[in-house]
């Protein structure tokens, strides 16, 4: 049942074992996990226990997929342990072995530049970042929301200096406006086919309508020949909800908000209490 809780108490192992034994299939063919708030701790560390659990899952023949709001240039070390990476909240799917990006949900860079000009006229002092097909640029101030250890691309005074033909994600930030308030202000001014949303990344994300982690995950499942029931997914935030709802087994983190927990099948321990590792360990324990 969606929203069932796997308590992060000392007795979690017994509860997990009981619940997991009732799941079909017994072992998924793919495990999909968000990065921030899910496999890394609140101080942005990858705990050895989580790394060991992920390695054990791969050794058992399970495909690992990192699904993140981070664009590919800022995924960093957490993506190194996955076979596939869904980046930019579904704007692209990267096959790590080949380095090929599949299933890109992009829009023309000229459209991104038009949006930048429109937003600047509406709200002064907005800070932008653009990730294009060949470039990733950010304006001064954007580094304040960049995940520790990640490289957001090259710094520029003006994102209109970005090279390329297409854009996967345009990101807008204002140091004196909340993300939700800025998104609400910009939303009515988006061109046809684009939407401005607050998706938990710390800034307003502007991209194609109808693109999210679940759309990319469905493409990847088809590409790999997987049924929905063979895919398990972990997440903690608003941008994970569609993915958790679609997956055969959606598992929310203990630190997730209530609305995200409500769409999941189960709730595990928090990211700081190694919730992903706990589920994988019990899954593989037999």
C-alpha positions as CSV (number, residue, x, y, z in Angstrom):
1,X,0.0,0.0,0.0
2,X,1.4,3.4,-0.9
3,X,2.7,5.3,2.1
4,X,3.3,2.2,4.3
5,X,6.1,2.9,6.8
6,X,9.2,0.9,7.4
7,X,10.1,2.3,10.8
8,X,13.8,3.5,11.1
9,X,13.9,1.9,14.6
10,X,16.3,-0.8,15.7
11,X,13.7,-3.3,14.6
12,X,13.7,-2.2,11.0
13,X,15.5,-5.3,9.7
14,X,12.7,-7.6,10.8
15,X,10.0,-5.4,9.3
16,X,11.9,-5.0,6.1
17,X,12.5,-8.7,5.8
18,X,8.8,-9.5,6.3
19,X,7.7,-6.8,3.8
20,X,10.3,-7.6,1.2
21,X,9.6,-11.3,1.2
22,X,6.0,-10.5,0.2
23,X,7.2,-8.5,-2.8
24,X,7.2,-9.8,-6.4
25,X,9.6,-10.1,-8.1
26,X,11.8,-11.1,-5.1
27,X,14.8,-9.2,-6.5
28,X,14.4,-6.3,-8.8
29,X,16.3,-6.0,-12.1
30,X,17.0,-2.3,-11.6
31,X,17.4,-0.1,-8.5
32,X,16.9,3.7,-9.1
33,X,18.0,6.2,-6.5
34,X,18.0,9.9,-6.1
35,X,21.3,11.5,-5.0
36,X,20.7,14.5,-2.7
37,X,18.8,13.6,0.4
38,X,18.8,9.9,-0.6
39,X,22.1,8.2,-1.1
40,X,24.3,11.0,0.3
41,X,24.1,12.2,3.9
42,X,23.0,15.7,4.9
43,X,26.6,16.7,5.0
44,X,27.0,15.5,1.3
45,X,29.0,12.3,2.1
46,X,28.6,8.9,0.5
47,X,28.8,6.6,3.5
48,X,30.9,3.4,3.1
49,X,27.8,1.3,4.1
50,X,25.8,2.7,1.2
51,X,28.7,2.2,-1.2
52,X,29.0,-1.4,-0.1
53,X,25.3,-2.0,-0.5
54,X,25.3,-0.6,-4.0
55,X,28.3,-2.7,-5.0
56,X,26.6,-5.8,-3.6
57,X,23.5,-5.0,-5.7
58,X,25.6,-4.7,-8.8
59,X,27.4,-7.9,-8.1
60,X,24.0,-9.6,-7.8
61,X,23.2,-8.5,-11.4
62,X,21.0,-5.5,-10.5
63,X,21.3,-2.5,-12.8
64,X,21.9,0.7,-10.8
65,X,20.4,4.0,-12.0
66,X,21.1,7.4,-10.4
67,X,18.2,9.8,-11.0
68,X,19.0,13.3,-10.0
69,X,18.0,16.9,-10.5
70,X,21.6,17.7,-11.0
71,X,22.6,18.2,-14.7
72,X,25.3,15.9,-15.8
73,X,28.2,18.4,-15.3
74,X,27.4,18.5,-11.5
75,X,26.5,14.9,-10.8
76,X,30.0,14.2,-9.5
77,X,31.2,11.2,-7.6
78,X,27.7,9.9,-6.5
79,X,27.1,9.1,-10.2
80,X,30.2,7.0,-10.5
81,X,28.6,4.0,-8.9
82,X,25.7,3.8,-11.3
83,X,25.3,2.1,-14.7
84,X,23.0,4.8,-15.9
85,X,22.3,8.4,-14.9
86,X,19.1,10.2,-15.3
87,X,20.2,13.9,-15.1
88,X,18.5,17.2,-14.9
89,X,15.2,15.8,-13.6
90,X,14.8,13.7,-16.7
91,X,16.2,15.9,-19.4
92,X,18.7,13.2,-20.4
93,X,19.8,9.6,-19.8
94,X,23.5,8.9,-19.7
95,X,25.0,5.4,-20.3
96,X,28.1,5.5,-18.2
97,X,30.0,2.7,-19.9
98,X,29.8,4.4,-23.3
99,X,29.4,8.0,-22.2
100,X,26.5,8.4,-24.6
101,X,23.6,10.6,-23.6
102,X,20.2,9.2,-24.8
103,X,16.6,10.4,-24.7
104,X,17.4,14.2,-24.5
105,X,14.5,16.5,-23.8
106,X,15.9,19.7,-25.0
107,X,14.8,23.0,-26.5
108,X,16.6,25.5,-28.8
109,X,19.3,27.7,-27.1
110,X,17.7,30.8,-28.8
111,X,14.6,30.1,-26.8
112,X,16.6,29.9,-23.6
113,X,18.2,33.2,-24.4
114,X,14.8,34.8,-25.0
115,X,13.6,33.5,-21.6
116,X,16.7,35.0,-19.9
117,X,16.0,38.4,-21.5
118,X,12.3,38.2,-20.5
119,X,13.1,37.2,-16.9
120,X,15.7,40.0,-16.6
121,X,13.2,42.5,-17.6
122,X,10.7,41.1,-15.0
123,X,13.0,40.5,-12.0
124,X,16.3,42.3,-11.8
125,X,19.3,40.5,-10.3
126,X,18.2,37.0,-11.3
127,X,21.2,34.6,-11.5
128,X,21.3,32.0,-14.3
129,X,22.9,28.7,-15.3
130,X,22.5,27.0,-18.6
131,X,23.5,23.4,-19.6
132,X,23.6,23.0,-23.3
133,X,24.5,20.2,-25.6
134,X,28.2,21.3,-25.6
135,X,28.6,23.7,-22.7
136,X,27.6,24.4,-19.1
137,X,27.9,28.0,-17.7
138,X,26.9,29.8,-14.6
139,X,26.8,33.4,-13.4
140,X,28.4,34.6,-10.1
141,X,26.2,33.6,-7.2
142,X,25.1,30.3,-8.6
143,X,27.9,28.5,-6.8
144,X,25.9,29.1,-3.5
145,X,23.6,26.2,-4.4
146,X,26.0,23.9,-6.1
147,X,26.4,20.6,-4.3
148,X,29.8,20.3,-2.5
149,X,32.5,18.8,-4.7
150,X,30.5,19.3,-7.9
151,X,31.7,21.4,-10.8
152,X,28.8,23.4,-12.3
153,X,30.7,24.2,-15.5
154,X,32.5,27.4,-16.4
155,X,31.8,30.7,-14.7
156,X,30.7,33.6,-17.0
157,X,29.4,37.1,-16.4
158,X,26.5,36.5,-18.7
159,X,24.9,33.1,-19.6
160,X,24.2,34.5,-23.1
161,X,27.9,33.5,-23.7
162,X,26.8,29.8,-23.6
163,X,27.7,27.9,-26.7
164,X,25.7,25.1,-28.3
165,X,22.5,24.5,-30.2
166,X,20.1,23.0,-27.6
167,X,19.5,23.4,-23.9
168,X,18.4,20.7,-21.4
169,X,17.9,22.9,-18.4
170,X,17.9,26.6,-17.7
171,X,18.1,27.5,-14.0
172,X,17.2,30.8,-12.4
173,X,18.1,31.9,-8.9
174,X,17.5,35.1,-6.9
175,X,19.3,35.5,-3.6
176,X,16.5,37.6,-2.1
177,X,13.5,35.5,-3.4
178,X,12.3,32.1,-2.3
179,X,12.4,29.5,-5.0
180,X,8.6,29.0,-4.9
181,X,7.9,32.7,-5.1
182,X,10.3,33.2,-8.0
183,X,8.7,30.2,-9.8
184,X,5.2,31.6,-9.4
185,X,6.4,35.0,-10.7
186,X,8.0,33.5,-13.8
187,X,5.5,30.8,-14.7
188,X,3.0,33.0,-16.5
189,X,5.7,34.4,-18.8
190,X,7.1,31.1,-20.1
191,X,6.9,30.5,-23.9
192,X,4.8,27.7,-25.3
193,X,6.1,24.3,-24.4
194,X,8.2,25.4,-21.4
195,X,7.5,25.5,-17.7
196,X,9.1,27.1,-14.7
197,X,9.0,24.9,-11.6
198,X,10.4,24.6,-8.1
199,X,11.8,21.1,-7.9
200,X,13.9,21.0,-4.8
201,X,17.2,21.9,-6.5
202,X,17.4,25.3,-4.7
203,X,16.5,27.3,-7.8
204,X,13.7,27.6,-10.4
205,X,14.1,25.1,-13.2
206,X,12.9,26.0,-16.7
207,X,12.4,23.1,-19.1
208,X,10.0,21.3,-21.4
209,X,6.5,20.6,-20.1
210,X,5.9,17.0,-19.2
211,X,9.6,16.1,-18.6
212,X,10.5,14.5,-15.2
213,X,12.4,11.6,-13.8
214,X,9.6,9.2,-14.4
215,X,9.4,10.0,-18.2
216,X,13.2,9.3,-18.5
217,X,12.8,6.2,-16.3
218,X,10.0,4.8,-18.5
219,X,12.2,5.3,-21.5
220,X,15.1,3.6,-19.9
221,X,13.0,0.6,-18.7
222,X,11.8,0.1,-22.3
223,X,15.3,0.5,-23.6
224,X,16.5,-2.2,-21.1
225,X,13.5,-4.5,-21.7
226,X,12.3,-4.1,-18.1
227,X,8.8,-4.3,-16.8
228,X,7.6,-1.7,-14.3
229,X,7.4,-4.3,-11.5
230,X,11.1,-5.1,-12.0
231,X,12.1,-1.5,-11.1
232,X,12.5,-0.2,-7.5
233,X,13.1,3.5,-6.8
234,X,14.2,5.6,-3.9
235,X,13.7,9.3,-3.4
236,X,13.0,12.1,-0.9
237,X,11.6,15.2,-2.6
238,X,9.0,16.7,-4.9
239,X,11.0,15.9,-8.0
240,X,11.0,12.2,-7.1
241,X,7.2,11.7,-6.7
242,X,6.3,10.7,-10.2
243,X,9.2,8.3,-10.3
244,X,8.2,6.7,-7.0
245,X,4.6,6.4,-8.1
246,X,5.6,4.8,-11.4
247,X,8.1,2.3,-10.1
248,X,7.0,-1.2,-9.2
249,X,8.3,-0.5,-5.7
250,X,8.6,3.2,-4.7
251,X,10.5,3.7,-1.4
252,X,10.6,7.1,0.2
253,X,13.4,8.2,2.6
254,X,12.6,8.8,6.3
255,X,13.6,12.5,5.7
256,X,11.2,12.9,2.8
257,X,8.3,15.3,3.1
258,X,4.9,13.9,3.8
259,X,3.5,14.3,0.3
260,X,6.4,12.3,-1.1
261,X,6.0,9.6,1.5
262,X,2.3,9.4,0.6
263,X,3.0,8.4,-3.0
264,X,5.5,5.7,-2.1
265,X,4.9,2.1,-1.3
266,X,7.1,2.2,1.8
267,X,9.2,4.5,3.9
268,X,12.7,3.5,4.9
269,X,15.2,5.2,7.3
270,X,16.6,8.6,6.6
271,X,19.6,9.3,4.4
272,X,21.8,9.9,7.5
273,X,20.6,6.5,8.8
274,X,21.5,4.7,5.6
275,X,18.0,4.0,4.5
276,X,18.9,2.8,1.0
277,X,21.6,0.5,2.3
278,X,19.1,-1.0,4.8
279,X,16.7,-2.0,2.1
280,X,19.4,-3.4,-0.2
281,X,21.0,-5.4,2.6
282,X,17.7,-7.0,3.5
283,X,16.8,-7.6,-0.1
284,X,20.0,-9.5,-0.7
285,X,20.0,-11.3,2.6
286,X,17.7,-13.9,1.1
